[in-house]
């Protein structure tokens, strides 16, 4: 599209919206003032829009006479021409769609010119962040009636439900994550949250484009972990460059697998959320990992020593990025160590270090911890502390193989003892022999997992 054609479309859209207001404000004023802003109009159209909006806010009627009373008689000829050219106010929604779209185009063109004239990288970064926000602004407000909602619901039920996998069956079945979600993976020091996040990201790269922003670990170390995991090779020999011949062959054999994976690892030291956003948009990531939240640069002034304020800003910005870009954002977070005097050593949402804002922003929160803090080889528990779309409060037991940097779910037999199975069978048999009307019988016994 040429610049001239784009400008003409923007002017035509403004003319259509203003003409609709002047012809039938009762029909279209609500949508116009809800979906459009003053900065999306230019020249005399902006003046007419501002006058109509003022009348609307004051509860006064909007028509050619009342608008002219604000803008003056000099606009009479122009208003008559606008109404003459506008065929009908019934097309107002289409005019608004076009206006929002063309206003975005005009804004990006202006930002492009400003970017070309930048003298510093800081100026350029600010303009790029603003351009990215303009790109993801929605062109239309989606209002769904009850009838439409019902029909769309039935249509969705006929489709296969698709959620982003986590690489662990129990976790994927329990936490149904989709694009636009913000997920926190919290872990105590040396619990293995980075290794777990890398394994999750690897699983997701089979179908999604993933950007792993590492603030603490350089890309070489991340890929060391990935090769140990994917090839089942000892990570110590990888780090010391002492691979045995059979191990080297294993690494070579997984080369095609690596080439097929949609993964980028970014050394993100010093980056702000705006920087992460810019890269995510430029690279087209579906999933973004941030390792880890507490060391991301807030990018804004916070009081000296105000860790709470800085972490809160980062959490809110990451949440907004997930929603506005429509991507899954997984941020790692440090957990505070358990209080020695505390009765329970199991972490909760209160354990998220520095800010309660993290708990509020997240759609789901996973908390990783050792069952025995003193044992390096201790099994881990992954607690589902928050889950907006399903069950929360439970945990998944996991084994960690430090040599290959790999987690796996521990399959455990059912905890309900055979005693209660037999009691249940006997109760069913009595019910069959005595008829339907029976008194309830409480199951008793020492099993601590009984739900009574």
Buried (B, 14 or more C-beta within 10 A) or exposed (E): EEEEEBBEBBBBBBBBBBBBBBBBBEBBBEBBBEBBEEEBBBEBBBBBBBBBBBBBEEEEEBBBEBBBEBBEEEBEEBBEEBBEEBEEBEBBBEBBBBBBBBBBBBBBEEBEEBBEEBEEEEEBBBBBBBBBBBEBEEBEEEEEEEEEEEEEEEEEEEEEEEBBBBBBEBBBEBBBBEBBBBBBBBBBEEBBBBBBBBBBBBBBBEEBBBBBBBBEBEBEBBBBBBBBBBBBBBBEBBEEEEBEEEBEEBBEEBEEEBEEBBBBBBBBEEBBBBBBBBBBBEBEBBBBBBBBBBBBBBBEEBEEEBEBBBBBBBBBBBBBBBBBBBBBBBBBBBBEEBEEEEEEBBBBBEBBBBBBBBBEBBBBBBBBBBBEBEEEEBEBBBBBBBBEBEEBEEBBBBEBBBEBBBBEBEEEEEEEBEEBEEBEEEEEEEEEEEEEEEEEEEBEEEEEEEEE
